[in-house]
Amino acid sequence: MRALACLQALVEKGGFNPEQPRVPAGSPEGGQWTNGEGGGQSRQPGIGDNGGPTLDPPKDPSADRSSKIKAAKALAKAIARQALRRAGPIGAVVTAIEAGHWLYTEWPSIRSYQDAPKSFSELQEQAGKKRPGYDDHHIVEQGAESREGFPRADIDGAGNIVSIPRYKHHEITGWYATRNAEFGNLSPRDYLRGRGWGEHMEVGRDALRRFKVLK
């Protein structure tokens, strides 16, 4: 986390401006930063050599949002695994951010992915605050209202909503839809059909622990 804080300071010190215009896609310099006079720049001005490893700048998949999110999630996971430590995490990530403002806009979600597990009360306290990089998460899924007939007041109740890192939210949603041997080779969502609120809550809390959101 000290490394991530240092990275953020470097970006701010370098004067990074995510609103800086870029050369339109389709031209030879498409996607590069521009001074507004038609000239492109291969690197973001204001951020010089950072001492990190030399990396080939990744292509900017600006036309494909799913590719952008996939790339940002991969970076978040790499940082969490400390896989970049040997190569110099600060230099590697700064180089990646310099490649395009699309990755910079995902920085809050990349950073939140590094959060340590928190207590249930800590997760509840942040619900509803709409923090960058975080989502409000329903422990008992919202779809259970129609599938199981649970009251909407319970689904949206304070005891059922917590604030969690956005990419962890995506992972948990995917886990609910994936077949799992622990649930008789059913997805957790299918396994829970016809079961009571208590069991839904138990599985939901277990998901938060599996993905290192809840202590």
Buried (B, 14 or more C-beta within 10 A) or exposed (E): EEBBEEBEEBBEEBEBEEEBEBBEEEEEBEBBBBEEEEEBBEBBBEBEEBEBEEBEBEEBBBEEEEBBBEBBBEBBBBBBEEEBEEEBBBBBBBBBBBBBBBBBEBBBBBBBBEBEEBEBEEBBEBBEEEBEBBBBBBBBBEEBBEBBEBEEEBBEEEEBBBBBBBBBBBBBBEBBEEEBEEBEEBBBBBBBEEEEBEEBBBBBBEBBEEBBBBE
